[in-house]
Amino acid sequence: ADKQTCLPFSGIGINAVICQISEEAGRIIRKLSEEGHQVIFISESLAADCLEVIEE
């Protein structure tokens, strides 16, 4: 997601993380999961490259 897409979410108190590279997305998904986040929204294009991490 880009900054313009994430900005409204940040404005209502949702922690928005901007990521462009699938390897980085995988690390971020793991980190957010370990921190106890129960809902993580991710773009389809990044999700397709991170299926292994998502399935964990």
C-alpha positions in Angstrom: 0.0 0.0 0.0 1.1 3.5 -0.5 1.1 6.4 1.9 -2.1 7.9 0.5 -4.0 4.7 1.0 -2.8 4.2 4.6 -3.2 7.8 5.8 -7.0 7.5 6.5 -6.5 4.3 8.5 -3.8 6.0 10.6 -6.2 8.9 11.1 -8.7 6.7 12.9 -6.1 5.0 15.1 -5.3 1.9 13.0 -1.6 1.1 12.8 -0.8 1.2 9.1 2.5 -0.2 7.8 3.7 0.7 4.3 5.6 -2.1 2.6 6.5 -2.6 -1.1 8.7 -5.7 -1.1 7.3 -9.2 -0.4 10.3 -10.3 1.7 9.8 -7.2 3.9 6.1 -7.9 4.1 6.8 -11.5 5.3 8.9 -10.2 8.1 6.4 -7.6 9.1 3.5 -10.1 9.1 5.5 -12.4 11.4 6.3 -9.5 13.7 2.7 -8.2 13.9 1.5 -11.7 14.5 4.0 -12.3 17.3 2.9 -9.0 18.9 -0.6 -10.3 19.1 -2.3 -8.4 16.2 -5.4 -10.5 15.2 -6.3 -8.7 12.0 -3.8 -7.8 9.4 -4.8 -6.4 6.0 -2.5 -7.0 3.1 -2.7 -6.3 -0.6 -3.4 -9.2 -2.9 -0.1 -8.8 -4.8 2.0 -8.9 -1.6 -0.2 -11.7 -0.1 0.5 -13.9 -3.2 4.2 -13.7 -2.5 3.8 -14.3 1.3 1.5 -17.3 1.4 3.9 -19.4 3.4 4.0 -16.8 6.2 0.3 -16.2 6.1 -0.5 -19.9 6.4 1.7 -20.1 9.6 
